[in-house]
Amino acid sequence: MNRFKYPKITSQFMICIIAMLLSACVTQRVENVRQGGTGINEGEGIVIMAKSYHLGNQTEAKFISCVGDAVSRGQSALRVIPNQEFVDALFPWFEPRTAPAETKGLPALMARPRVAEQIESAGVRYIVWLDGDTDRVDGGGSMSCAAGPGGGGCFGFAWWQNDANYEASVWDLTGLEDTGTVSADVSGTSFLPAIIVPIPLIARAQNKACNALANQLKQFIISEDVT
């Protein structure tokens, strides 16, 4: 009589099952609030800056670089002027302690010797001020690992949630006005199950926020509509 043989359930098999049942969870919300018309001409570009120190915590340099790279690539790519190059060319007017906090300070700044000429020479049409951060807001679970003469391993389950919240204010240096804001709010929950071998299932909230914000920025600047 033939007997059906059940497959042997190994730790590797269990790991594969867990990996299929669990996946990192990411939710995102991207919004924009328009206050003025935009649009960009050939030869014009943007510079992306961290919001001034005296207005709060400086946005991470890594995130600014990520947004700049994403805006300068792909469909509807924009020319991005390196922010340090821009700051150096206009020293000291865009240093953290002297940069204008509001657009109402732009006329006086543009009237200073060589400022308008330097901005025109660099081809900067818009300044994008970035503000925000990524924080771990929750988490739980437990995991234990041990090693012995016959080998070692880990068992348990852990999870954590990161929230990435960023806002970009778009200043038009031609019209000397604030044209509006673009924001990205991304929440990502990561998991770390372990049966012998831990399997990290990472939700990259900051990277998602970077790409979402960059795509929305391109659409916002290229569009000429005022809503």
N, C-alpha and C positions, 0 to 999 in steps of 0.2 A: 504494500500500500504506500503510495506516494504521500509524503507529508510536506505541507507548505512551510517553508522556512522564513521566518521574519528577518529582515535585515538587521544587522548588528548596529545598535545606536552608539556611535562613538561621540567623543567630545567635539570633534570637528563637524560631525553631522548636526549636533545641537547648536553649535555656533552659527552654522549656515541658516538654520531655521530661525534663530533669534534675529539675525541680520535681515532676513526677509520680512519678518513681522514688524521690525522697528526701523524707522528711518528718521533722520533729523527733520524737525518740523520748523518751517519758516513762514511767517506771515508778514505782509508789508502793506503800507499805505503811502502813496505818493500824491502830494497835492501842490497846487500853485495858486497864488493870489496875485492877480495882475493889476497894476496901478497905472501903467502907461504903455504906449506902443513900443515895440522892439523892431528887430530886423538888423541885418548885418551886410555890409558891402565887401566886395573883393578887396583883399589886402588888410582888412580890419580883423582884430582878434580880441581875445579876452585875457585877463589875468585873474588868477584865483588866489585869494588871500585869506589868512586866518583872521577872524574878528579880533580887534585890538585887545591887548592885554587888559587895559583899564575898563573894558566892558565885561570881563569875565575870563574864564579859562580859555587858553588858546586851543583851538582845534588841532588834533593830532596831525603832525607833518606827513605821516604815512597816508592818512586819509586824503589830505589835500593833493598829494602826488597821485593817488589812485584816481581821484575824480578828474584831475587834469589829463592823465593818460587816456581815460575812458572818453572824455569829451573830444579829444583830438583824433580818435579812431572811429572807424565804422561809418555807417550811414549818417549823413548830415554832420560830418566832423567839422569842428571849429579849430581855428588857429589859436593855440594857447601859448602865451608869452610866459616864460619862467618867472615866478614871483620874485625870486631873489635878484634876478637881472633887472626887473622893474624897480624894485626897492633901491638897488644900488644906483640906477640911472637917475632917480628922483630924490636921492639923499638930501636932506633928512626928512622929507615931507611925508613919507609913508613908513617911517619907523614906528614901532608899536606905540610909543608915547606921543607921537605927533600926528599920526594918521587921523583924518577927519572921522568923527563919530557919526555924523549925519550929512545928508546931501546938502543941507543949507550952508555947510562950510565949504562946498566945492567952488562957488564963484570966487571967493577970496583966495582960495588956493590956486586956482587957474590963473588968477591975475598976478601971481608972483613971477619974478623973472625966470624965464626958461622953462617953467613947469609945463605950460601948454605946448611949447615946442617939443619938449622931450616926449610927452604923451603922444603927440601927433607923429613924431619920428618913429616911435615904437609901434605905431599902428594899434594902440589900445583903444577900443571902443567901449568895452564894458569892464568894470571891476565886479567880481563875484566874491562877496564876503561870506565865508563859511563859518558856521558856529554849530557846536554840538559835541557829542561824545558817545562812546559805547560802554555800557556798564553791565556787570553781572547783577541781576535783580533777584534771582531765586535759584534754588537748587536743593538737592536732597539725595537720599540713598546711602548705601554703604558698600564697602568692598574690603575683602581681606585676602592677603597673599601669604603664602608660606612656601618654604623650601625644605627639602629633606634628602636623605640618601637616595631615594628613588626618583627624585625630580621635584618640581615645584609647580605652582600654578596659582591662579586667582579665582575667587568666586564672589559674585555680588552684582549690584546694579547701582549706578549713579547717574544723575541727570543735573543739568543746569540750564538756566535761561539767560541769554544776553539780549539787551535792548539797545539798538543803534538808532539814535535820534539826531538828525542833522537838518539844518536850515541854511539856505543860500539866498542872500539878498543881492539883487542885480542892479548895479548903478550904471546909468548911461552917462559917459563922460562927454558926449556930444550935446545932449539936452540938459545935462547937469541935474538929473532927476533919478529917483528911485523907481524903477519900473515894476517892482514886485518881488515876491519871494517864491522859492520852490523848496518844499520840505519832503523828507523821506523818514518814515518811522518803520523800522524793521525789528521784529521780535523773532528770535531763533532759539529753539530748545534742542540741546544736544544730549545724547545718551551714551553711556559707557557700560554695556553689559559684559560680563566676564564669566565664562565657564572654562577654566584653565587659562585661556588666552583672552585678555581684554580686547574688545572691538570698539574703537571710538567711532561714533556716528556724529559728526560735527556739523552744526548749523552755523555757517559763516555769515552772521548777521551784518557785520561791518562791510564785508565785500558785496553783499546784496544791496546794502544801502548805497554804497559807492556807485554801482552800476545803475541802480534805479534813479538816483539823483542826477547822474551824468546824462542819462537819456532824456530825462524831463527838462534839464537845463538846455539841451540842444534844441528841443522842440520849442521851449519858451522863448529863446533868443531869436531863433529863425523866424518864428511867427510874427506877423505885423499887426495881428488883430488886437484890439483893445476891447475887453469884455467887462 
